[in-house]
């Protein structure tokens, strides 16, 4: 027993030391790539606008999440510095987030961050690729406690036993480089790709499918998505028995997918009430897609021709949306507890310290018991 308490004491001490090092880095503003707090103290004079101030916490969380994948000794490989450019990691992330957050031209972004236009484009694609590769776990299907919370949210909206909501939207693009670019012209006569998004009741993406031609129907894009294939092969792996996904009338009616009755002018009162309840619960996915396009205005028209880069960019924006949603949830908790805004970052550090300490203690206890 004494040995166990000694090990717990050692873990607490090392966690406290690590917390002190991170906190000192936050104060000193070290410019090394491993400093996850560097962008808290760095904002170029050219970018001190209201929009950048709104994305400071997002930058902080992105660097914090990517610290495990961007190492000092491997930065030339992971960050793609094959040309040995000396652009700091913070500048690259700030420029990439700024590019995704508005419709400013690459030339304007390059002038704003004192970079070249080709560097902005290159680092944007690498940034989105890194997010898609290493932070894709931020978009996960609701299971366990997350499924229970999503179910409660939809039940409050008036439609119980719902896992998530699905809808599609068009992402405008320029004429792509592919074998059949005409297939990407939608019914409104502009080039686009379809984003099929699934979200829970908290407006977080559970799954996204990007890249299908804009001329396709939403039901076809849904059927060829990963969720659509799993619903045909093994539906209970995604949707527990007695639960369902909700969508609009464009999607097929399945045992695990509910859609409103087709309004032919002869609906009964009960059917109209059903449609009203379903649409009031399904509107959460429309809100999510609207928030996504509002926060990342580059999605209003992607000036990209490579379909792989288009898919990577849209997926990266969805990942950033989920990171931002998690941050907003934490801030709402602070506001509910009447915590002053100046102490938000300090509490975020403290909460992170407690989470890592609890993780280390659980790992220690499991290792000791086994």
C-alpha positions as CSV (number, residue, x, y, z in Angstrom):
1,X,0.0,0.0,0.0
2,X,2.8,2.4,0.8
3,X,4.4,1.6,-2.5
4,X,1.2,2.4,-4.3
5,X,0.9,5.8,-2.5
6,X,4.6,6.5,-3.4
7,X,3.9,5.8,-7.1
8,X,0.8,8.1,-7.0
9,X,2.9,10.8,-5.4
10,X,5.6,10.5,-8.1
11,X,2.9,10.7,-10.9
12,X,1.4,13.8,-9.3
13,X,4.8,15.5,-9.0
14,X,5.7,14.8,-12.6
15,X,2.3,16.0,-13.8
16,X,2.7,19.2,-11.8
17,X,6.2,19.7,-13.3
18,X,4.9,19.2,-16.8
19,X,2.1,21.7,-16.1
20,X,4.6,24.2,-14.8
21,X,6.7,23.9,-17.9
22,X,3.7,24.4,-20.2
23,X,2.5,27.3,-18.1
24,X,6.0,29.0,-18.3
25,X,6.0,28.5,-22.1
26,X,2.6,30.2,-22.2
27,X,4.0,33.2,-20.4
28,X,7.4,33.4,-22.1
29,X,6.0,32.8,-25.5
30,X,8.7,30.5,-26.7
31,X,8.7,30.3,-30.5
32,X,9.7,26.6,-30.9
33,X,7.3,24.3,-32.8
34,X,6.7,22.3,-29.7
35,X,5.2,25.3,-27.8
36,X,1.5,24.7,-27.9
37,X,0.7,28.2,-26.5
38,X,2.8,30.2,-28.9
39,X,-0.1,31.7,-30.8
40,X,-1.6,33.0,-27.6
41,X,1.1,35.7,-27.5
42,X,1.7,36.1,-31.3
43,X,-0.6,38.1,-33.6
44,X,1.0,39.9,-36.6
45,X,0.3,43.6,-36.6
46,X,-1.3,43.2,-40.0
47,X,-3.9,40.7,-38.7
48,X,-5.1,42.5,-35.6
49,X,-8.7,42.5,-36.6
50,X,-11.8,41.4,-34.9
51,X,-12.0,38.2,-36.9
52,X,-8.5,37.1,-35.8
53,X,-9.3,37.8,-32.2
54,X,-12.3,35.5,-32.5
55,X,-10.1,32.7,-33.7
56,X,-7.3,32.9,-31.1
57,X,-8.8,30.1,-29.0
58,X,-9.2,28.0,-32.1
59,X,-5.5,28.5,-33.0
60,X,-4.5,27.6,-29.4
61,X,-6.5,24.4,-29.6
62,X,-5.3,23.4,-33.0
63,X,-1.6,23.8,-32.0
64,X,-2.3,22.0,-28.8
65,X,-3.9,19.0,-30.6
66,X,-1.1,18.9,-33.2
67,X,1.8,19.0,-30.8
68,X,2.1,15.2,-30.9
69,X,2.5,15.1,-34.6
70,X,4.7,18.2,-35.2
71,X,8.1,17.5,-33.6
72,X,11.2,19.7,-33.8
73,X,13.4,17.0,-35.3
74,X,10.8,15.9,-37.8
75,X,9.3,19.2,-38.8
76,X,10.9,19.1,-42.3
77,X,9.1,15.9,-43.0
78,X,5.8,16.3,-41.2
79,X,5.2,19.9,-42.2
80,X,6.4,19.3,-45.7
81,X,9.4,21.7,-45.7
82,X,11.0,19.9,-48.6
83,X,12.3,23.3,-49.8
84,X,13.7,24.2,-46.4
85,X,11.5,27.2,-45.9
86,X,11.9,29.0,-42.6
87,X,8.3,30.0,-42.1
88,X,7.4,29.4,-38.4
89,X,4.8,27.0,-37.5
90,X,2.6,29.7,-36.0
91,X,2.7,31.8,-39.2
92,X,1.7,28.7,-41.2
93,X,-1.3,27.9,-38.9
94,X,-2.4,31.6,-38.7
95,X,-2.2,32.0,-42.5
96,X,-4.1,28.7,-43.1
97,X,-6.8,29.6,-40.6
98,X,-7.2,33.1,-42.0
99,X,-7.4,31.7,-45.6
100,X,-10.1,29.2,-44.6
101,X,-12.0,31.9,-42.6
102,X,-12.6,34.4,-45.3
103,X,-12.6,34.8,-49.1
104,X,-9.5,37.0,-49.4
105,X,-7.3,36.2,-52.3
106,X,-4.1,34.2,-51.9
107,X,-2.2,37.3,-52.9
108,X,-3.9,39.4,-50.2
109,X,-3.2,36.7,-47.6
110,X,0.4,36.4,-48.7
111,X,0.9,40.2,-48.4
112,X,-0.8,40.2,-44.9
113,X,1.5,37.5,-43.5
114,X,4.6,38.5,-45.4
115,X,4.7,35.3,-47.4
116,X,4.6,34.4,-51.1
117,X,1.4,33.3,-52.8
118,X,2.8,29.8,-53.6
119,X,3.8,29.4,-49.9
120,X,0.3,30.2,-48.7
121,X,-1.2,27.7,-51.1
122,X,1.3,25.0,-50.3
123,X,1.0,25.4,-46.5
124,X,-2.8,25.5,-46.7
125,X,-2.9,22.1,-48.4
126,X,-0.4,20.6,-46.0
127,X,-2.2,22.0,-43.0
128,X,-5.6,20.5,-44.2
129,X,-3.9,17.2,-44.9
130,X,-2.3,17.1,-41.4
131,X,-5.7,17.9,-39.8
132,X,-7.4,15.2,-41.8
133,X,-4.7,12.6,-41.1
134,X,-4.1,13.2,-37.4
135,X,-7.2,14.9,-36.0
136,X,-9.9,12.9,-37.8
137,X,-10.9,11.4,-34.4
138,X,-12.7,14.7,-33.6
139,X,-15.3,13.5,-36.1
140,X,-16.6,10.3,-34.5
141,X,-19.9,8.4,-34.5
142,X,-21.8,8.9,-31.3
143,X,-21.5,5.9,-29.0
144,X,-21.9,5.4,-25.3
145,X,-22.3,8.6,-23.3
146,X,-22.2,10.7,-26.5
147,X,-25.0,8.7,-28.0
148,X,-27.1,9.2,-24.8
149,X,-26.5,12.9,-24.8
150,X,-27.5,13.2,-28.5
151,X,-30.6,11.1,-27.9
152,X,-31.6,13.4,-25.0
153,X,-31.1,16.5,-27.2
154,X,-33.3,15.2,-30.0
155,X,-35.9,14.0,-27.4
156,X,-36.0,17.5,-26.1
157,X,-36.6,18.8,-29.6
158,X,-39.6,16.4,-29.9
159,X,-38.2,13.4,-31.8
160,X,-37.0,10.6,-29.4
161,X,-34.7,7.7,-30.2
162,X,-32.7,9.7,-32.7
163,X,-28.9,9.1,-33.2
164,X,-28.2,12.0,-35.5
165,X,-29.5,14.0,-38.4
166,X,-28.3,14.0,-42.0
167,X,-28.4,16.5,-44.8
168,X,-26.4,17.6,-47.8
169,X,-25.1,20.9,-49.2
170,X,-23.2,22.0,-52.3
171,X,-19.7,23.4,-52.0
172,X,-19.1,25.7,-55.0
173,X,-15.8,25.1,-56.9
174,X,-14.1,26.0,-60.1
175,X,-14.0,23.7,-63.1
176,X,-12.1,20.6,-61.7
177,X,-9.3,18.7,-63.4
178,X,-10.9,15.3,-64.0
179,X,-12.2,13.0,-66.7
180,X,-15.8,14.3,-66.7
181,X,-16.0,17.8,-65.3
182,X,-19.5,18.3,-66.6
183,X,-20.7,15.9,-63.9
184,X,-19.9,18.5,-61.3
185,X,-22.3,21.0,-62.8
186,X,-25.4,21.0,-60.5
187,X,-29.0,21.9,-61.2
188,X,-28.2,25.6,-60.6
189,X,-25.6,25.5,-63.3
190,X,-22.4,26.0,-61.3
191,X,-19.6,23.5,-60.5
192,X,-19.9,22.0,-57.0
193,X,-19.2,19.0,-54.8
194,X,-21.7,17.5,-52.4
195,X,-21.0,17.6,-48.7
196,X,-23.1,15.0,-46.9
197,X,-23.0,15.7,-43.2
198,X,-24.2,13.8,-40.1
199,X,-24.4,15.7,-36.8
200,X,-25.7,15.1,-33.3
201,X,-28.0,17.3,-31.3
202,X,-25.0,19.4,-30.1
203,X,-24.3,20.5,-33.7
204,X,-21.1,18.4,-33.9
205,X,-20.3,16.4,-37.0
206,X,-20.5,12.7,-36.6
207,X,-19.5,11.8,-40.1
208,X,-18.8,13.7,-43.3
209,X,-18.6,12.5,-46.9
210,X,-17.2,15.0,-49.4
211,X,-16.3,14.9,-53.1
212,X,-19.3,13.5,-55.0
213,X,-20.3,15.4,-58.2
214,X,-22.8,18.2,-57.8
215,X,-25.1,16.7,-60.4
216,X,-25.8,13.7,-58.2
217,X,-28.9,13.5,-56.1
218,X,-28.6,13.6,-52.3
219,X,-29.9,10.0,-52.0
220,X,-27.2,8.7,-54.4
221,X,-24.4,10.6,-52.5
222,X,-25.8,9.1,-49.2
223,X,-26.0,5.6,-50.6
224,X,-22.3,5.7,-51.7
225,X,-21.1,7.2,-48.4
226,X,-19.5,5.0,-45.7
227,X,-22.6,5.3,-43.5
228,X,-24.9,4.4,-46.3
229,X,-22.9,1.2,-47.1
230,X,-22.8,0.2,-43.4
231,X,-26.5,0.7,-43.1
232,X,-26.9,-1.9,-45.9
233,X,-24.3,-4.4,-44.7
234,X,-24.5,-4.1,-40.9
235,X,-27.0,-1.4,-39.7
236,X,-26.9,-2.3,-36.0
237,X,-23.2,-1.4,-35.9
238,X,-24.1,2.2,-36.3
239,X,-27.7,2.5,-35.2
240,X,-28.9,0.5,-32.2
241,X,-32.2,-1.4,-32.4
242,X,-35.1,0.9,-31.9
243,X,-33.2,4.0,-32.9
244,X,-32.9,5.9,-36.2
245,X,-31.3,8.7,-38.2
246,X,-33.5,11.5,-39.5
247,X,-33.3,13.3,-42.8
248,X,-35.4,15.2,-45.3
249,X,-37.6,13.9,-48.1
250,X,-34.6,13.5,-50.5
251,X,-33.3,10.5,-48.6
252,X,-34.6,6.9,-48.9
253,X,-36.9,5.5,-46.2
254,X,-35.1,2.8,-44.3
255,X,-35.6,1.0,-41.0
256,X,-32.8,3.1,-39.6
257,X,-33.6,6.3,-41.5
258,X,-36.8,8.3,-40.9
259,X,-38.0,10.9,-43.4
260,X,-41.2,13.1,-43.5
261,X,-44.3,12.1,-45.3
262,X,-44.5,13.4,-48.9
263,X,-46.9,16.3,-48.9
264,X,-49.4,15.6,-51.7
265,X,-52.1,17.9,-50.2
266,X,-53.9,15.0,-48.5
267,X,-52.0,14.5,-45.3
268,X,-53.8,13.7,-42.2
269,X,-53.5,15.8,-39.0
270,X,-51.3,13.1,-37.5
271,X,-49.0,13.0,-40.5
272,X,-48.6,16.8,-40.5
273,X,-47.8,16.7,-36.8
274,X,-45.2,14.0,-37.5
275,X,-43.6,16.1,-40.2
276,X,-43.5,19.1,-38.0
277,X,-41.8,17.3,-35.2
278,X,-39.3,15.6,-37.5
279,X,-38.4,18.9,-39.3
280,X,-38.0,20.8,-36.0
281,X,-35.5,18.1,-34.8
282,X,-33.8,17.8,-38.2
283,X,-33.1,21.5,-38.5
284,X,-30.0,21.0,-36.3
285,X,-28.1,19.7,-39.3
286,X,-29.1,22.8,-41.3
287,X,-27.8,25.0,-38.5
288,X,-24.6,23.0,-38.4
289,X,-23.9,23.4,-42.2
290,X,-24.9,27.1,-41.9
291,X,-22.4,27.7,-39.1
292,X,-19.7,25.8,-41.0
293,X,-20.1,28.0,-44.1
294,X,-20.3,31.2,-41.9
295,X,-17.1,30.5,-39.9
296,X,-15.2,29.1,-42.9
297,X,-16.2,31.4,-45.7
298,X,-13.7,29.9,-48.1
299,X,-16.3,27.2,-48.6
300,X,-18.5,29.6,-50.3
301,X,-16.3,29.2,-53.4
302,X,-13.2,27.0,-53.3
303,X,-10.7,28.2,-55.9
304,X,-9.2,24.7,-56.3
305,X,-9.2,22.3,-59.2
306,X,-7.7,19.2,-57.6
307,X,-10.5,17.1,-56.2
308,X,-8.2,15.6,-53.5
309,X,-7.4,19.0,-52.2
310,X,-11.1,20.0,-52.2
311,X,-12.1,17.0,-50.2
312,X,-9.2,17.5,-47.8
313,X,-10.0,21.2,-47.3
314,X,-13.7,20.7,-46.6
315,X,-13.0,17.8,-44.2
316,X,-10.4,20.0,-42.4
317,X,-13.1,22.7,-41.9
318,X,-15.5,20.2,-40.4
319,X,-12.7,19.0,-38.0
320,X,-12.0,22.6,-37.0
321,X,-15.8,23.1,-36.5
322,X,-15.9,20.3,-34.0
323,X,-12.8,21.6,-32.2
324,X,-14.5,25.0,-32.0
325,X,-17.7,23.4,-30.8
326,X,-15.9,21.6,-28.0
327,X,-14.3,24.9,-27.0
328,X,-17.6,26.7,-27.0
329,X,-19.1,24.0,-24.7
330,X,-16.3,24.6,-22.2
331,X,-16.8,28.4,-22.4
332,X,-20.5,28.0,-21.8
333,X,-19.7,26.0,-18.7
334,X,-17.4,28.8,-17.5
335,X,-20.2,31.4,-18.2
336,X,-22.7,29.3,-16.3
337,X,-20.3,29.2,-13.3
338,X,-19.9,33.1,-13.6
339,X,-16.1,32.7,-14.3
340,X,-14.5,36.0,-15.5
341,X,-13.3,35.8,-19.1
342,X,-9.7,36.7,-18.1
343,X,-9.5,33.4,-16.2
344,X,-10.8,31.2,-19.1
345,X,-7.3,30.2,-20.4
346,X,-6.0,29.6,-16.8
347,X,-9.0,27.3,-16.2
348,X,-8.4,25.5,-19.5
349,X,-4.8,24.9,-18.4
350,X,-6.0,23.6,-15.1
351,X,-8.7,21.4,-16.6
352,X,-6.1,20.0,-19.0
353,X,-3.8,19.3,-16.1
354,X,-6.5,17.5,-14.2
355,X,-7.4,15.4,-17.2
356,X,-3.8,14.3,-17.9
357,X,-3.3,13.6,-14.2
358,X,-6.4,11.5,-14.0
359,X,-5.3,9.6,-17.2
360,X,-1.8,8.9,-15.7
361,X,-3.4,7.7,-12.4
362,X,-5.8,5.4,-14.2
363,X,-3.0,4.0,-16.3
364,X,-0.8,3.5,-13.2
365,X,-3.6,1.7,-11.3
366,X,-4.4,-0.5,-14.2
367,X,-0.7,-1.4,-14.7
368,X,-0.4,-2.1,-10.9
369,X,-3.5,-4.3,-10.8
370,X,-2.5,-6.3,-13.9
